[in-house]
Amino acid sequence: MENLINTNIRLQNDGLSELECWTSMLKKAQLKLLSAYTKKDIELADKTSKEIDFIQKQVIRLINSQS
């Protein structure tokens, strides 16, 4: 998960908001998961699913903090 946080920070340094970063990362992770399922790479699918769970939690946290 540290890698995901570092990626988010790099994107924020490029000028995106934290929510934009996580949303962008979520889209990429979903495509990665689809590819893993297509290739029937269960190990990659499991890893990517965990990444998606973490990213989704961050998106929810940010949306809830805006309310």
N, C-alpha and C positions, 0 to 999 in steps of 0.2 A: 504494500500500500504506500510505502514511502516513495516509490517511483511515481505513483499517481499524483501524490502531493507535489513532488518536485516538478512534474510536467505542468500541473496547474499553476504553480508559481511562475514558471517560464512563460506560460501563455499570458498571465496577468502582467508580466513585465513587458510584453509586447502590446499592451494597451487594452486587453479585454477585461471585462468585469469577472469576478469570481464565478458568478452564475453562468455567464457565457462560456467560460472555460470548462466547467463541469458538464454543461450541456453538450458542447462540442466533443468532449472526451467520451460522453455517453454514446453519442451517435457512432463514433469510431469503434468503440468497444462492441456495440451491437453488430456492426458489420463484421468485426473480427469473429464474433461468436457464430454468426451465420456461416462464415467461411470455415470455421472449425467443424461445425456440424456437417457441412457439405463434404469436407474431407474425411469425416468420421474420425476426427482427432479428439477423442474423449478427454484426454489430459488437458489439452489446450482449451476445450470447451468448459471444463470445470474451473480452470484458472480464470478464464475470461468471465464466467458467471459470477465468481467472487468479486472480480473487479467491478462488474456492473452493479452488484449489490452495494458496494462501497460508494460508488459514484452516485447512485440513486439516493443514498442516505444524505450525501452532501447537498444534492439538489433540493431534497425535501427540507433539510435544515435551513437552507438559504431562503426558500419560498416561505417557510413558516416565520422566519425572522423579519420578513417584509410586511407581514400582516399586523 
